[in-house]
Amino acid sequence: MAQRETTAAAKAATSLEKALILSDLRAQYPQLPWTQLVPRILARWAKGAGEAASAEEEQAEKLLTASLERYGRTLAPAAPVPAVAVPALDEVPFERRRMVAFAHAVLDGNSAAYDEAVTAGAIAPDDDRVAVIKWPTREQEYDGVAVLVRRLMASDESFVPQDFYLAVADEATAQAVQDALYHHRLESTVALETDPLSGDPRTPTAAMEAVTRLTLAADPDDLLAWRVWCALGQRGLATRPWLAFLAWVEENELSYGEALSLLTEAADEPFESATAVADALAQGRAFAAAATQLRGLSLLRACNPGGDRVFARLAGRVESDATPQELLERVEASARRQRFEDIPSAVRVGSLGQLPGLAPRIVIVVGAVEGAWPRAGALDASVPEHRREALIAQDRRRFAAALAEPRERVIVSLFSEMPEDEVRQSGCAVARVTPRNGVPMARLKPTRFIAEAQNAAPGTQSAEQFVR
């Protein structure tokens, strides 16, 4: 087998790279149930040698190992989900009990324990430390939440921005909330559990494109970077042409570097769809040749011409002489290590999983609709039922823990509708569609966790009136 000519040690594949490797393997070996086999393989790798495997697993493991070796990558098992817990009512001060009781009702899916606590006088049911508010649209919610933070800070001079935690479901929401906070002159710091460079390469994010450019500049011989480059924006991920390219390399006993050069210079198509691969490679090689010589901010601008904020956040403060290799190492490390900067003057915007242990004074859960909590994958009928149930249970625990985490107040915020053509991308669940000024508007479902909490959930208020 031809080997990639680099002496660099194998590095961990990003979530995007892993997805493409598995996509190609599924196309080559559709008879194997990769979705079930890969987690088992990674679990055995984590435990070390000695655990028995089925013949099917062994076959899949050999194919996966060969693909990783070809690309100079390794795979790591998914990080364990941190344990979250909701304290008992008698473990918290009276002023926090209303929030904690709401959290327990979310966990239990009913308000039986809450009702008993109210009867016993252990909870004040009209305590305003818990609120559910609804905005007309997503954009109004983002702006309104920023206004709400401003108003709450003005109501108590002891507040600093770091006292607020805005819980969001994904990178897109985090960025939108950051924009709204910036508009209202509020700093923010972001930490999410999800890989900020993940996503669907058929509709790539600006950050995904930027890191691919940077990877090519850092190592023009990185075969997997070329695989990603060819897949970006391609409806079929360029799977068939790429696999034909790999077969041509093997058949002619070429090194990958030789193959990349020969293909961009070839007058005829040496394999099916070679022109499509050659065109993509020619564009990438031209960029890499120029970007390899760049340093610092010039390199950053070349890789991120649109100034994408996600990529800029991962890059951080760039030294004037930073090489492509140094910048790539920083971006990849930032993507793996999602944590908040300790800045008292910055509002913290993050996922539910980053919240436990922080104990902010106020938590605002943003975008509390079906498709965010629980996540869209839990609503997808194509996902096995046991997997959907596991996702709902995981999101329920995290949602409940978020309600119990603040020291003073929790506000659950949601919005009512969005244009129908935006629903598919958002993953939100739709209750109904009605026209508004000629535009079909999808009415969204609030997160089920509110209704299931029964009496423990406060009544939903108009967000505009609440902010006033």
MARLUM-374077 format. One line per field, with one value per residue (C-alpha): x, y, z. Coordinates in steps of 0.02 Angstrom, whole numbers, always signed. Example, Ala and Ser with C-alpha at 12.3 -4.5 7.8 and 13.67 -1.06 7.14 Angstrom:
2
px: c(+615 | +684)
py: c(-225 | -53)
pz: c(+390 | +357)
***
This chain:
468
px: c(+0 | +64 | +99 | +77 | +251 | +259 | +355 | +231 | +148 | -33 | -151 | -329 | -459 | -583 | -768 | -780 | -633 | -704 | -873 | -793 | -687 | -842 | -944 | -816 | -810 | -1000 | -995 | -862 | -931 | -1119 | -1148 | -1069 | -1173 | -1045 | -1157 | -1163 | -987 | -881 | -933 | -895 | -725 | -681 | -739 | -624 | -480 | -507 | -504 | -350 | -319 | -394 | -580 | -666 | -741 | -859 | -798 | -897 | -814 | -641 | -672 | -734 | -586 | -459 | -541 | -553 | -373 | -310 | -405 | -338 | -160 | -181 | -231 | -112 | -251 | -312 | -487 | -528 | -686 | -814 | -783 | -895 | -1045 | -1011 | -1127 | -1257 | -1363 | -1504 | -1487 | -1626 | -1739 | -1677 | -1498 | -1524 | -1573 | -1757 | -1730 | -1667 | -1801 | -1924 | -1792 | -1737 | -1918 | -1945 | -1789 | -1851 | -2019 | -1928 | -1828 | -1982 | -2096 | -2230 | -2259 | -2307 | -2156 | -2178 | -2362 | -2317 | -2182 | -2303 | -2432 | -2298 | -2244 | -2069 | -2089 | -2167 | -2264 | -2276 | -2088 | -2033 | -1860 | -1927 | -2002 | -2047 | -2057 | -2103 | -2048 | -2134 | -1979 | -1804 | -1723 | -1830 | -1780 | -1594 | -1605 | -1729 | -1620 | -1477 | -1595 | -1652 | -1473 | -1449 | -1610 | -1568 | -1394 | -1469 | -1587 | -1445 | -1277 | -1193 | -1218 | -1072 | -1092 | -1008 | -1155 | -1261 | -1257 | -1351 | -1378 | -1387 | -1410 | -1283 | -1145 | -1264 | -1370 | -1215 | -1151 | -1321 | -1332 | -1154 | -1199 | -1350 | -1246 | -1114 | -1249 | -1299 | -1117 | -1096 | -941 | -962 | -860 | -917 | -890 | -984 | -966 | -994 | -851 | -863 | -787 | -913 | -1060 | -1115 | -978 | -1113 | -1164 | -1000 | -985 | -861 | -758 | -753 | -688 | -561 | -485 | -473 | -376 | -264 | -233 | -178 | -64 | +12 | +38 | +9 | +39 | -104 | -211 | -362 | -361 | -374 | -517 | -610 | -566 | -644 | -801 | -844 | -1002 | -1026 | -1197 | -1124 | -968 | -866 | -864 | -860 | -727 | -619 | -630 | -586 | -435 | -376 | -398 | -295 | -157 | -152 | -159 | -13 | +87 | +102 | +141 | +1 | +111 | +153 | -31 | -86 | +43 | +8 | -179 | -172 | -56 | -142 | -211 | -330 | -443 | -346 | -506 | -691 | -731 | -545 | -575 | -684 | -552 | -412 | -502 | -528 | -348 | -281 | -375 | -318 | -137 | -133 | -199 | -82 | +71 | +35 | -29 | +119 | +228 | +110 | +126 | +20 | -129 | -96 | -113 | -269 | -352 | -306 | -384 | -532 | -572 | -748 | -690 | -793 | -808 | -805 | -638 | -571 | -620 | -527 | -374 | -368 | -233 | -117 | +68 | +138 | +259 | +140 | +167 | +27 | +80 | +76 | -93 | -169 | -107 | -188 | -355 | -364 | -319 | -453 | -583 | -542 | -532 | -695 | -688 | -734 | -612 | -617 | -677 | -793 | -846 | -908 | -1075 | -1050 | -1136 | -1127 | -1206 | -1301 | -1157 | -1035 | -1147 | -1135 | -1022 | -1018 | -1164 | -1199 | -1323 | -1443 | -1467 | -1566 | -1605 | -1617 | -1723 | -1813 | -1908 | -1923 | -1772 | -1656 | -1707 | -1726 | -1611 | -1666 | -1592 | -1714 | -1859 | -1793 | -1898 | -1752 | -1652 | -1681 | -1808 | -1688 | -1564 | -1699 | -1751 | -1571 | -1549 | -1709 | -1655 | -1484 | -1557 | -1687 | -1550 | -1449 | -1601 | -1652 | -1475 | -1474 | -1634 | -1558 | -1386 | -1413 | -1400 | -1539 | -1648 | -1685 | -1776 | -1829 | -1846 | -1925 | -1995 | -2156 | -2121 | -1998 | -2013 | -2056 | -1907 | -1788 | -1862 | -1769 | -1600 | -1646 | -1716 | -1859 | -2024 | -2175 | -2349 | -2430 | -2395 | -2494 | -2466 | -2412 | -2399 | -2385 | -2244 | -2279 | -2233 | -2203 | -2274 | -2150 | -2175 | -2104 | -1989 | -2089 | -1994 | -2099 | -2269 | -2211 | -2163 | -2349 | -2386 | -2201 | -2182 | -2230 | -2356 | -2283 | -2275 | -2260 | -2073 | -2100 | -2204 | -2081 | -1934 | -2027)
py: c(+0 | +172 | +274 | +458 | +533 | +623 | +583 | +673 | +569 | +526 | +654 | +637 | +654 | +796 | +755 | +812 | +703 | +555 | +579 | +579 | +425 | +330 | +397 | +326 | +160 | +148 | +179 | +46 | -84 | -53 | -228 | -183 | -92 | +45 | +146 | +1 | -65 | +93 | +132 | -49 | -40 | +123 | +53 | -98 | +14 | +117 | -39 | -112 | -280 | -442 | -414 | -533 | -465 | -539 | -581 | -432 | -316 | -382 | -352 | -174 | -142 | -193 | -81 | +65 | +44 | +39 | +198 | +290 | +236 | +297 | +469 | +480 | +495 | +412 | +401 | +430 | +372 | +506 | +596 | +532 | +638 | +723 | +669 | +798 | +795 | +898 | +924 | +875 | +1015 | +1002 | +1023 | +1200 | +1365 | +1411 | +1545 | +1413 | +1283 | +1346 | +1323 | +1154 | +1094 | +1143 | +1044 | +889 | +901 | +904 | +751 | +658 | +712 | +764 | +883 | +759 | +800 | +986 | +980 | +891 | +1020 | +1164 | +1084 | +1061 | +1243 | +1197 | +1300 | +1467 | +1429 | +1611 | +1637 | +1745 | +1666 | +1551 | +1618 | +1557 | +1692 | +1686 | +1799 | +1811 | +1767 | +1699 | +1865 | +1957 | +1831 | +1854 | +2043 | +2038 | +1925 | +2050 | +2189 | +2083 | +2062 | +2249 | +2283 | +2158 | +2231 | +2405 | +2343 | +2289 | +2376 | +2223 | +2127 | +2102 | +2022 | +1860 | +1833 | +1788 | +1621 | +1610 | +1426 | +1387 | +1228 | +1252 | +1356 | +1454 | +1509 | +1552 | +1663 | +1749 | +1782 | +1849 | +1968 | +2031 | +2057 | +2149 | +2261 | +2308 | +2337 | +2181 | +2072 | +1884 | +1724 | +1560 | +1377 | +1235 | +1046 | +1021 | +1028 | +1204 | +1137 | +998 | +1000 | +941 | +967 | +976 | +1142 | +1193 | +1329 | +1469 | +1401 | +1229 | +1303 | +1411 | +1269 | +1163 | +1302 | +1318 | +1130 | +1132 | +1280 | +1191 | +1025 | +1020 | +832 | +799 | +677 | +689 | +879 | +854 | +734 | +866 | +999 | +896 | +861 | +1038 | +1099 | +938 | +858 | +683 | +727 | +681 | +505 | +408 | +516 | +511 | +323 | +308 | +420 | +308 | +152 | +233 | +274 | +94 | +18 | +123 | +108 | +296 | +395 | +515 | +666 | +600 | +564 | +740 | +816 | +697 | +720 | +910 | +899 | +755 | +793 | +644 | +570 | +425 | +370 | +410 | +589 | +629 | +804 | +852 | +795 | +875 | +1044 | +1044 | +993 | +1127 | +1264 | +1197 | +1178 | +1357 | +1419 | +1309 | +1364 | +1546 | +1524 | +1417 | +1573 | +1684 | +1725 | +1801 | +1909 | +1890 | +1703 | +1723 | +1835 | +1716 | +1567 | +1663 | +1795 | +1824 | +1855 | +1713 | +1740 | +1557 | +1529 | +1695 | +1642 | +1477 | +1564 | +1690 | +1822 | +1786 | +1826 | +1923 | +1782 | +1635 | +1498 | +1393 | +1246 | +1351 | +1428 | +1259 | +1185 | +1328 | +1313 | +1125 | +1139 | +1274 | +1166 | +1019 | +1123 | +1217 | +1321 | +1494 | +1635 | +1707 | +1882 | +1966 | +2093 | +1957 | +1866 | +1678 | +1596 | +1408 | +1237 | +1154 | +1033 | +1175 | +1246 | +1124 | +1189 | +1370 | +1427 | +1593 | +1711 | +1703 | +1572 | +1612 | +1461 | +1529 | +1449 | +1319 | +1234 | +1056 | +1024 | +1115 | +1028 | +887 | +900 | +870 | +695 | +641 | +689 | +603 | +450 | +374 | +361 | +197 | +217 | +165 | +296 | +432 | +386 | +395 | +568 | +632 | +563 | +644 | +813 | +801 | +778 | +923 | +1037 | +996 | +1025 | +1197 | +1246 | +1202 | +1280 | +1469 | +1550 | +1675 | +1655 | +1549 | +1612 | +1493 | +1589 | +1528 | +1596 | +1561 | +1552 | +1558 | +1554 | +1379 | +1371 | +1392 | +1250 | +1108 | +1185 | +1224 | +1051 | +1129 | +1036 | +1120 | +1126 | +1205 | +1321 | +1480 | +1619 | +1789 | +1931 | +1802 | +1706 | +1531 | +1539 | +1384 | +1385 | +1296 | +1179 | +1232 | +1105 | +961 | +977 | +1129 | +1046 | +884 | +978 | +1014 | +1127 | +1154 | +1250 | +1434 | +1503 | +1569 | +1759 | +1882 | +1916 | +2097 | +2131 | +2035 | +2140 | +2301)
pz: c(+0 | -43 | +112 | +145 | +141 | +307 | +463 | +576 | +710 | +681 | +755 | +815 | +678 | +697 | +699 | +518 | +465 | +559 | +473 | +301 | +337 | +393 | +247 | +125 | +216 | +211 | +23 | -3 | +118 | +134 | +202 | +369 | +503 | +535 | +651 | +774 | +747 | +766 | +947 | +994 | +911 | +998 | +1165 | +1143 | +1094 | +1251 | +1360 | +1275 | +1195 | +1255 | +1232 | +1111 | +951 | +823 | +648 | +583 | +708 | +664 | +479 | +512 | +629 | +496 | +366 | +486 | +543 | +364 | +322 | +475 | +434 | +256 | +319 | +466 | +594 | +753 | +826 | +1008 | +1095 | +1133 | +1296 | +1435 | +1475 | +1642 | +1783 | +1829 | +1985 | +2060 | +2248 | +2368 | +2429 | +2608 | +2548 | +2481 | +2562 | +2558 | +2425 | +2302 | +2334 | +2203 | +2067 | +2133 | +2145 | +1962 | +1918 | +2008 | +1920 | +1752 | +1803 | +1866 | +1724 | +1850 | +1996 | +2132 | +2241 | +2210 | +2260 | +2422 | +2460 | +2431 | +2547 | +2680 | +2665 | +2606 | +2447 | +2405 | +2244 | +2191 | +2206 | +2058 | +2054 | +1918 | +1756 | +1582 | +1449 | +1264 | +1121 | +950 | +846 | +866 | +821 | +948 | +1079 | +1050 | +1059 | +1203 | +1309 | +1291 | +1343 | +1490 | +1550 | +1539 | +1637 | +1773 | +1793 | +1808 | +1945 | +2059 | +2058 | +2134 | +1971 | +1852 | +1679 | +1737 | +1856 | +1704 | +1612 | +1447 | +1405 | +1219 | +1118 | +979 | +900 | +787 | +935 | +1035 | +895 | +874 | +1061 | +1061 | +920 | +1018 | +1175 | +1075 | +1000 | +1177 | +1227 | +1329 | +1320 | +1317 | +1326 | +1249 | +1295 | +1211 | +1220 | +1035 | +912 | +836 | +676 | +652 | +533 | +363 | +232 | +98 | +174 | +256 | +386 | +362 | +507 | +426 | +263 | +355 | +454 | +296 | +209 | +361 | +366 | +183 | +217 | +368 | +278 | +89 | +94 | +216 | +116 | +231 | +216 | +27 | +55 | +156 | +26 | -113 | -10 | +42 | -41 | -138 | -125 | -141 | -40 | -196 | -126 | -290 | -374 | -218 | -200 | -385 | -352 | -209 | -316 | -456 | -330 | -268 | -442 | -504 | -342 | -326 | -172 | -129 | -161 | -336 | -368 | -318 | -437 | -582 | -570 | -578 | -730 | -822 | -995 | -995 | -862 | -784 | -693 | -690 | -636 | -624 | -693 | -545 | -422 | -523 | -529 | -341 | -311 | -428 | -334 | -167 | -219 | -283 | -117 | -14 | -114 | -73 | +105 | +160 | +148 | +250 | +434 | +572 | +526 | +339 | +359 | +465 | +334 | +192 | +281 | +349 | +216 | +280 | +458 | +530 | +718 | +766 | +680 | +747 | +924 | +904 | +834 | +976 | +981 | +833 | +844 | +697 | +652 | +681 | +552 | +476 | +585 | +744 | +703 | +660 | +823 | +919 | +826 | +850 | +1034 | +1060 | +973 | +1088 | +1246 | +1265 | +1424 | +1483 | +1502 | +1678 | +1635 | +1763 | +1631 | +1511 | +1507 | +1494 | +1346 | +1344 | +1334 | +1475 | +1500 | +1539 | +1676 | +1824 | +1961 | +1902 | +2013 | +1925 | +2005 | +1856 | +1720 | +1563 | +1453 | +1274 | +1136 | +1244 | +1104 | +1041 | +932 | +1051 | +1213 | +1179 | +1028 | +848 | +844 | +979 | +864 | +708 | +666 | +569 | +731 | +826 | +966 | +1104 | +1044 | +1041 | +1217 | +1276 | +1200 | +1281 | +1450 | +1434 | +1385 | +1524 | +1655 | +1589 | +1574 | +1753 | +1819 | +1734 | +1824 | +1993 | +1964 | +1987 | +2158 | +2132 | +1978 | +1824 | +1670 | +1531 | +1369 | +1206 | +1044 | +950 | +766 | +622 | +431 | +373 | +255 | +404 | +506 | +419 | +455 | +636 | +678 | +777 | +795 | +712 | +787 | +634 | +487 | +456 | +328 | +390 | +264 | +127 | +214 | +285 | +469 | +572 | +747 | +860 | +1006 | +1174 | +1254 | +1326 | +1489 | +1537 | +1514 | +1594 | +1752 | +1774 | +1925 | +1959 | +1795 | +1808 | +1685 | +1522 | +1516 | +1373 | +1361 | +1310 | +1466 | +1575 | +1516 | +1547)
***
